[in-house]
Amino acid sequence: FIGLALFFNSCVEEGSCRAENEVYLRVGFYTDLTLGQLSADSIWVKGIGVDQYLYANTKKVKQILLPLKKNGIQSDFIIRMNNQIDTLKISHTNQEYLIDYNCGCIITHQIDTILSSHHGIRKSKIENQ
């Protein structure tokens, strides 16, 4: 059985300008039996409605970064890990923040709920940081 832990990080250092103003949802994989971090032998991740894979047969993965929709309230992904396929549905709200006039805005997300098809991913835990 595989557990899923989600970590969200959207900190911006004061006075700094980031070249990329994207915020990603960090997803770690953990085993139910030992609560230890799991390394996927191979992983494929694709956003539903998006042609390009975010991860395509990537090896030895302990965590992935998922971009959530900036103009939507739900982001959906297909995750194939070690030959098990799951659909992950993440409901979220979005908040736009002005970093500064030079850097522009950043959109952060508050995760509301996570649903999975429960083939390989059995549980999820949200940790906002």
N, C-alpha and C positions, 0 to 999 in steps of 0.2 A: 504494500500500500504506500502511496506517495502523498505527502502533505504538501501544501503550497503556502509560502509566506510571501506577503507583498509588502514592500517597503517603499515609501514615497518620500522623496527628498526634493525640496524646491528652494533651498537657501541660496541667496544671492549676497555676496559680500558687498558691503557698502563702499561706494567709490570705485568699484571695478566694473568694467564693461566686458561682458561675455561675447565672444565671437558668435556663439550659437545661443539663441534664446529659447531653446526647446527644453521642456521638462519631460522626463520619462518615468514611467512606473517600473521600479526595479522588482523583479520577481525571482525569488530564491526557491529552490526545491529541497524538501526535507523528507526523510523517511519516517513513517509512523512508529516503527518498531524501536528505533534508537534515538529519535529526535535529532539525529545528526544530519548535516548537510549532504545532499545527494548530488552526485555528478552524473549527468545524463551522458550515455555513450554517444548518442547523436540526437540532435533536435532540429525540427523544422517548425518555423513560426510564420504565420501569414495573417494579416488583417483581413477580415471578411469584407469583400467589396474592393480589395486592393489586389492588383496583379502581381506585384513584386513581393518576394519573401523577405522577411526581416532577418531570419536565420534559415539557412539552407544546408542541411546535413552538417551542421556545426558540431564538432567533437568536444567531449569532455567539458560540458557546460555546467556551471554551478548556479549561475543566475543569468537572467535576460533582462533587457530594457525594452519596454513597450511604449510607443507613443500613443497617447490618448487623443481622441478627437477634440479639437479646439472649439468647434461649432456644434457639437452634439452632446447628448447626455448619456450615451452608451457607446462603448467601444468593444467590438467583438473580434476574437482571435481564434484561429485554429492552431492547436499545438500538437505536434507529433513528437513524442519523446519515447525512445526505446521501443518503437513499433506500436505504441498505444496512442490513439488519437482522441483528443479532448477539444471541446469548444468552450472557450472562456468568455463570459459576458460580464463586462465591468460597467456598472452604472455609476455616474459621477456628475458633479456640478463643476463649473468652470469659473474662475475668477481672474480677471485681467488686472495686472499691476504695472504701473509705470516704473521702470528701473531708473531712468533719467532721460533727458532729451537726446543725448548722444546714442544711447543703447536701445531706446524704445521700450516696448512692453513685453512682459512675459505672462503667459497664462498658466496658472496652477490649477490643480484639480483636487477636489475633495471626493474620496471614494465613498460611495454609499453602500453598494452591495456587489457581491461577486457570485456568479452562478457558473457551475461547471457541469459538463455532461457526465462526470464521475467515472470515466473509464480508467484513467490512471491517476488523475487528481482527485483525491478523496475529500480533502478539507482545504479551507483557505483561512488565512488570518491577515487582517489589515493592521499595519502599523504605520501611522502617519508620523513622519519625522521632519 
